[in-house]
Amino acid sequence: NEQAKKHNSIPIFLFLPAGKEMIDTTSEFTGGEKIMFDFCQNTTAVCLSARPYLIDAHTRGVQFDTTRHYTKATNQIIANGLFKDLIKHQVLTNAD
C-alpha cells in the first residue's frame, strides 16, 4: 500500500482460475479466490476474479478444455471482462 501511494498507483489483483475452477458454479468463491479476497479486504487494491467472465461465457455455450492452459479465445474472454471491470472500478475510462 505504501509503495502504491508513493507512486500514485493502484494495485490490481486478478484471480485466474485453473482446471474445473474455470466453470465451477457450486460456491460463491473457490478456495483461491477466498484467500485473495480476504487479503484484499485490508488493502487499497482492486481485486477481481476471471471466473465470472468464464462462467458467463460457458453459460452462453462456450466450451473450455479444463485440462489444458488457456487458449487464445479464453484469454480474450478474460481480457474483455477485465477491461469492463477496470472501467467499472474507475481504474480506466472508455477514453483510455
N, C-alpha and C positions, 0 to 999 in steps of 0.2 A: 504494500500500500504506500509506503513512504517513497519508494523509487518511482511509482506511478505518479504520485502527486508532484514529486520533484520535476518530472519530465512532462507534466501536464498530459498524461496519457490515461487510457482506460484499459485495464487488463481484461482480456476476454478468454474465457474457458469454454471449450466446446467438447461435450462428451460424444465420442464416436463409438456406437455400439458394435459389437462383434458377434458373428455367428447368429444364432437364433434370437439374440437380443434385438437384432435389427427389426424384427417384426413381432416382438413379444408384447401382447396387449393384456397380459394377466395381472399386471400391477402398475401402479402409478409411476414407480421408479424401479429400475433394475438396481442391483447391488452397487455397481459402479456409479450410476447416476446419483444414488443416495449419498455416497461418500463425497462426491464432488459438490452437490448442492448443500450438504451440511457444512462443508468447508467454506463455501461461498457466502453463507449467511453472515459471516463475520468479516467480510471484505467489501470493497467498493467495486469488485469485478462484476462484469456482465457474464453470467453463467447460463449456457444454453446446452441443449441436447439435440443431436441429429435424429434421434429415434422417432420423434413425432413426424418429421419430414418423410422418413422411410415408411412408417406405418400408414400415413396418409396415401402415399404412392401405392403401397401394397393393396389398400382397400379399393383403389381405383383400377386394380388389375395388374400392376407392375410386379413381375416376378423377380426375386432375388436369389442368387446362389449363396446361401448362408454358410457354405463350406469353404469359400474362397475369399480372397481380398476383394475390396470394392472394384467394380467395373467403372469405366468412363461414365456410363449412364448414372450409376449410383452416386459418383462424385458430383455430377451435375445436379442431381436432385438435392444433395446436401448443400451445394453452393447456392442454389436458388432459395432454399429455405433459410439459410444463414443470412443471405442478403436481406430478405424480408424482415427477419428478426432484428438485424442490426439497425434497420430503419425504424422498426417499432420501438426499440430501446434508445433511439435518438443518438446512436453512435455514428450512423451515416444518414445522409439525406438523399432524396431522389436525384438531387443535382450532383452528388458525388459521382 
